[in-house]
Amino acid sequence: MHTTHEQLAAAGSVAGALVILVCGLLVTAALVWAVRFGIRVRRGESAPPRRSDHPTPPRSGPVGEEHGMREPNEVPRATDEGDRLTPHQLGNNPTRPGPDQPRRRWQPGSSGSFGGGGGGAK
């Protein structure tokens, strides 16, 4: 009686090992196929752009900087308490150009930044 159980267990383990081996071979074959398919697809794609294909700056040099001060664009108030503002009433830009457009310049003797450790203005 004990030998029958041992023979069934041995036969089951061989079948289980065979199933695992076959599944492993199938997974390996699928991975090899996927890699070969990827290589084939990659060869069919166009090559990456060369350095000469990229845009270059104009001969006159880079475009100049544009400086300007912006101030907040206030949100309009509703006329009545029950009215709601719709998106088209708010406008597109959260800021607008300021009326005074002086550009701040660095002055000798002033510090470079807040907490920069400079001597400060005298």
Distance bins in CASP14 RR format, pairs under 12 A and 6 or more apart:
PFRMAT RR
TARGET T0000
AUTHOR 0000-0000-0000
RMODE 2
METHOD distances of the structure
MODEL  1
1 7 0 0 0 0 0 1 0 0 0 0 0
1 8 0 0 0 0 0 1 0 0 0 0 0
2 8 0 0 0 0 0 1 0 0 0 0 0
2 9 0 0 0 0 0 1 0 0 0 0 0
3 9 0 0 0 0 0 1 0 0 0 0 0
3 10 0 0 0 0 0 1 0 0 0 0 0
4 10 0 0 0 0 0 1 0 0 0 0 0
4 11 0 0 0 0 0 1 0 0 0 0 0
5 11 0 0 0 0 0 1 0 0 0 0 0
5 12 0 0 0 0 0 1 0 0 0 0 0
6 12 0 0 0 0 0 1 0 0 0 0 0
6 13 0 0 0 0 0 1 0 0 0 0 0
7 13 0 0 0 0 0 1 0 0 0 0 0
7 14 0 0 0 0 0 1 0 0 0 0 0
8 14 0 0 0 0 0 1 0 0 0 0 0
8 15 0 0 0 0 0 1 0 0 0 0 0
9 15 0 0 0 0 0 1 0 0 0 0 0
9 16 0 0 0 0 0 1 0 0 0 0 0
10 16 0 0 0 0 0 1 0 0 0 0 0
10 17 0 0 0 0 0 1 0 0 0 0 0
11 17 0 0 0 0 0 1 0 0 0 0 0
11 18 0 0 0 0 0 1 0 0 0 0 0
12 18 0 0 0 0 1 0 0 0 0 0 0
12 19 0 0 0 0 1 0 0 0 0 0 0
12 20 0 0 0 0 0 1 0 0 0 0 0
13 19 0 0 0 0 0 1 0 0 0 0 0
13 20 0 0 0 0 0 1 0 0 0 0 0
14 20 0 0 0 0 0 1 0 0 0 0 0
14 21 0 0 0 0 0 1 0 0 0 0 0
15 21 0 0 0 0 0 1 0 0 0 0 0
15 22 0 0 0 0 0 1 0 0 0 0 0
16 22 0 0 0 0 1 0 0 0 0 0 0
16 23 0 0 0 0 1 0 0 0 0 0 0
17 23 0 0 0 0 0 1 0 0 0 0 0
17 24 0 0 0 0 0 1 0 0 0 0 0
18 24 0 0 0 0 0 1 0 0 0 0 0
18 25 0 0 0 0 0 1 0 0 0 0 0
19 25 0 0 0 0 0 1 0 0 0 0 0
19 26 0 0 0 0 0 1 0 0 0 0 0
20 26 0 0 0 0 0 1 0 0 0 0 0
20 27 0 0 0 0 0 1 0 0 0 0 0
21 27 0 0 0 0 0 1 0 0 0 0 0
21 28 0 0 0 0 0 1 0 0 0 0 0
22 28 0 0 0 0 0 1 0 0 0 0 0
22 29 0 0 0 0 0 1 0 0 0 0 0
23 29 0 0 0 0 0 1 0 0 0 0 0
23 30 0 0 0 0 0 1 0 0 0 0 0
24 30 0 0 0 0 1 0 0 0 0 0 0
24 31 0 0 0 0 1 0 0 0 0 0 0
24 32 0 0 0 0 0 1 0 0 0 0 0
25 31 0 0 0 0 0 1 0 0 0 0 0
25 32 0 0 0 0 0 1 0 0 0 0 0
26 32 0 0 0 0 0 1 0 0 0 0 0
26 33 0 0 0 0 0 1 0 0 0 0 0
27 33 0 0 0 0 0 1 0 0 0 0 0
27 34 0 0 0 0 0 1 0 0 0 0 0
28 34 0 0 0 0 0 1 0 0 0 0 0
28 35 0 0 0 0 0 1 0 0 0 0 0
29 35 0 0 0 0 0 1 0 0 0 0 0
29 36 0 0 0 0 0 1 0 0 0 0 0
30 36 0 0 0 0 0 1 0 0 0 0 0
30 37 0 0 0 0 0 1 0 0 0 0 0
31 37 0 0 0 0 0 1 0 0 0 0 0
31 38 0 0 0 0 0 1 0 0 0 0 0
32 38 0 0 0 0 0 1 0 0 0 0 0
32 39 0 0 0 0 0 1 0 0 0 0 0
33 39 0 0 0 0 0 1 0 0 0 0 0
33 40 0 0 0 0 0 1 0 0 0 0 0
34 40 0 0 0 0 0 1 0 0 0 0 0
34 41 0 0 0 0 0 1 0 0 0 0 0
35 41 0 0 0 0 0 1 0 0 0 0 0
35 42 0 0 0 0 0 1 0 0 0 0 0
36 42 0 0 0 0 0 1 0 0 0 0 0
36 43 0 0 0 0 0 1 0 0 0 0 0
37 43 0 0 0 0 0 1 0 0 0 0 0
37 44 0 0 0 0 0 1 0 0 0 0 0
38 44 0 0 0 0 1 0 0 0 0 0 0
38 45 0 0 0 0 0 1 0 0 0 0 0
39 45 0 0 0 0 0 1 0 0 0 0 0
42 48 0 0 0 0 0 1 0 0 0 0 0
46 53 0 0 0 0 0 1 0 0 0 0 0
47 53 0 0 0 0 1 0 0 0 0 0 0
48 54 0 0 0 0 0 1 0 0 0 0 0
49 55 0 0 0 0 0 1 0 0 0 0 0
56 62 0 0 0 0 0 1 0 0 0 0 0
57 63 0 0 0 0 1 0 0 0 0 0 0
57 64 0 0 0 0 0 1 0 0 0 0 0
58 64 0 0 0 0 0 1 0 0 0 0 0
65 103 0 0 0 0 0 1 0 0 0 0 0
66 97 0 0 0 0 0 1 0 0 0 0 0
66 101 0 0 0 0 0 1 0 0 0 0 0
66 103 0 0 0 0 0 1 0 0 0 0 0
67 97 0 0 0 0 0 1 0 0 0 0 0
67 101 1 0 0 1 0 0 0 0 0 0 0
67 102 0 0 0 0 1 0 0 0 0 0 0
67 103 1 0 1 0 0 0 0 0 0 0 0
67 104 0 0 0 0 1 0 0 0 0 0 0
67 105 0 0 0 0 0 1 0 0 0 0 0
68 95 0 0 0 0 0 1 0 0 0 0 0
68 96 0 0 0 0 0 1 0 0 0 0 0
68 97 1 0 0 1 0 0 0 0 0 0 0
68 98 1 0 0 1 0 0 0 0 0 0 0
68 99 0 0 0 0 0 1 0 0 0 0 0
68 100 0 0 0 0 0 1 0 0 0 0 0
68 101 1 0 1 0 0 0 0 0 0 0 0
68 102 0 0 0 0 1 0 0 0 0 0 0
68 103 1 0 0 1 0 0 0 0 0 0 0
68 104 0 0 0 0 0 1 0 0 0 0 0
69 95 0 0 0 0 1 0 0 0 0 0 0
69 96 0 0 0 0 0 1 0 0 0 0 0
69 97 1 0 0 1 0 0 0 0 0 0 0
69 98 1 0 1 0 0 0 0 0 0 0 0
69 99 0 0 0 0 1 0 0 0 0 0 0
69 100 1 0 0 1 0 0 0 0 0 0 0
69 101 1 0 1 0 0 0 0 0 0 0 0
69 102 1 0 0 1 0 0 0 0 0 0 0
69 103 0 0 0 0 1 0 0 0 0 0 0
69 104 0 0 0 0 1 0 0 0 0 0 0
70 93 0 0 0 0 1 0 0 0 0 0 0
70 94 0 0 0 0 1 0 0 0 0 0 0
70 95 1 0 1 0 0 0 0 0 0 0 0
70 96 1 0 0 1 0 0 0 0 0 0 0
70 97 1 0 0 1 0 0 0 0 0 0 0
70 98 1 0 0 1 0 0 0 0 0 0 0
70 99 0 0 0 0 0 1 0 0 0 0 0
70 100 0 0 0 0 0 1 0 0 0 0 0
70 101 0 0 0 0 1 0 0 0 0 0 0
71 93 0 0 0 0 0 1 0 0 0 0 0
71 94 0 0 0 0 0 1 0 0 0 0 0
71 95 1 0 0 1 0 0 0 0 0 0 0
71 96 1 0 0 1 0 0 0 0 0 0 0
71 97 1 0 0 1 0 0 0 0 0 0 0
71 98 1 0 1 0 0 0 0 0 0 0 0
71 99 0 0 0 0 1 0 0 0 0 0 0
71 100 0 0 0 0 1 0 0 0 0 0 0
71 101 0 0 0 0 0 1 0 0 0 0 0
72 93 0 0 0 0 0 1 0 0 0 0 0
72 94 1 0 0 1 0 0 0 0 0 0 0
72 95 1 0 1 0 0 0 0 0 0 0 0
72 96 0 0 0 0 1 0 0 0 0 0 0
72 97 0 0 0 0 0 1 0 0 0 0 0
72 98 0 0 0 0 1 0 0 0 0 0 0
73 90 0 0 0 0 1 0 0 0 0 0 0
73 91 1 0 0 1 0 0 0 0 0 0 0
73 92 0 0 0 0 1 0 0 0 0 0 0
73 93 1 0 1 0 0 0 0 0 0 0 0
73 94 1 0 1 0 0 0 0 0 0 0 0
73 95 1 0 1 0 0 0 0 0 0 0 0
73 96 1 0 1 0 0 0 0 0 0 0 0
73 97 0 0 0 0 0 1 0 0 0 0 0
73 98 0 0 0 0 0 1 0 0 0 0 0
74 90 0 0 0 0 0 1 0 0 0 0 0
74 91 0 0 0 0 0 1 0 0 0 0 0
74 93 0 0 0 0 0 1 0 0 0 0 0
74 94 0 0 0 0 0 1 0 0 0 0 0
74 95 0 0 0 0 0 1 0 0 0 0 0
74 96 0 0 0 0 1 0 0 0 0 0 0
75 85 1 0 0 1 0 0 0 0 0 0 0
75 87 0 0 0 0 0 1 0 0 0 0 0
75 89 0 0 0 0 1 0 0 0 0 0 0
75 90 1 0 0 1 0 0 0 0 0 0 0
75 91 0 0 0 0 1 0 0 0 0 0 0
75 94 0 0 0 0 1 0 0 0 0 0 0
76 83 0 0 0 0 0 1 0 0 0 0 0
76 84 0 0 0 0 0 1 0 0 0 0 0
76 85 1 0 0 1 0 0 0 0 0 0 0
76 86 0 0 0 0 0 1 0 0 0 0 0
76 88 0 0 0 0 0 1 0 0 0 0 0
76 89 1 0 0 1 0 0 0 0 0 0 0
76 90 1 0 0 1 0 0 0 0 0 0 0
76 91 0 0 0 0 1 0 0 0 0 0 0
77 83 0 0 0 0 1 0 0 0 0 0 0
77 84 0 0 0 0 0 1 0 0 0 0 0
77 85 0 0 0 0 1 0 0 0 0 0 0
77 89 0 0 0 0 0 1 0 0 0 0 0
77 90 0 0 0 0 0 1 0 0 0 0 0
78 84 1 0 0 1 0 0 0 0 0 0 0
78 85 1 0 1 0 0 0 0 0 0 0 0
78 86 0 0 0 0 0 1 0 0 0 0 0
78 89 0 0 0 0 1 0 0 0 0 0 0
78 90 0 0 0 0 0 1 0 0 0 0 0
79 85 0 0 0 0 1 0 0 0 0 0 0
79 89 0 0 0 0 0 1 0 0 0 0 0
83 89 0 0 0 0 1 0 0 0 0 0 0
84 90 0 0 0 0 0 1 0 0 0 0 0
85 91 0 0 0 0 1 0 0 0 0 0 0
104 110 0 0 0 0 0 1 0 0 0 0 0
104 112 0 0 0 0 0 1 0 0 0 0 0
106 112 1 0 0 1 0 0 0 0 0 0 0
106 113 0 0 0 0 0 1 0 0 0 0 0
106 120 0 0 0 0 0 1 0 0 0 0 0
106 121 0 0 0 0 0 1 0 0 0 0 0
107 120 0 0 0 0 1 0 0 0 0 0 0
107 121 1 0 0 1 0 0 0 0 0 0 0
107 122 0 0 0 0 0 1 0 0 0 0 0
108 118 0 0 0 0 0 1 0 0 0 0 0
108 119 0 0 0 0 0 1 0 0 0 0 0
108 120 0 0 0 0 0 1 0 0 0 0 0
108 121 0 0 0 0 1 0 0 0 0 0 0
108 122 0 0 0 0 1 0 0 0 0 0 0
109 117 0 0 0 0 0 1 0 0 0 0 0
109 118 0 0 0 0 1 0 0 0 0 0 0
109 119 1 0 0 1 0 0 0 0 0 0 0
109 120 1 0 1 0 0 0 0 0 0 0 0
109 121 1 0 0 1 0 0 0 0 0 0 0
109 122 1 0 0 1 0 0 0 0 0 0 0
110 116 0 0 0 0 0 1 0 0 0 0 0
110 117 0 0 0 0 0 1 0 0 0 0 0
110 118 0 0 0 0 1 0 0 0 0 0 0
110 119 0 0 0 0 1 0 0 0 0 0 0
110 120 1 0 1 0 0 0 0 0 0 0 0
110 121 1 0 1 0 0 0 0 0 0 0 0
110 122 0 0 0 0 1 0 0 0 0 0 0
111 117 1 0 0 1 0 0 0 0 0 0 0
111 118 1 0 1 0 0 0 0 0 0 0 0
111 119 1 0 1 0 0 0 0 0 0 0 0
111 120 1 0 1 0 0 0 0 0 0 0 0
111 121 1 0 0 1 0 0 0 0 0 0 0
111 122 0 0 0 0 0 1 0 0 0 0 0
112 118 1 0 0 1 0 0 0 0 0 0 0
112 119 0 0 0 0 1 0 0 0 0 0 0
112 120 0 0 0 0 1 0 0 0 0 0 0
112 121 0 0 0 0 0 1 0 0 0 0 0
113 120 0 0 0 0 0 1 0 0 0 0 0
114 120 0 0 0 0 0 1 0 0 0 0 0
END
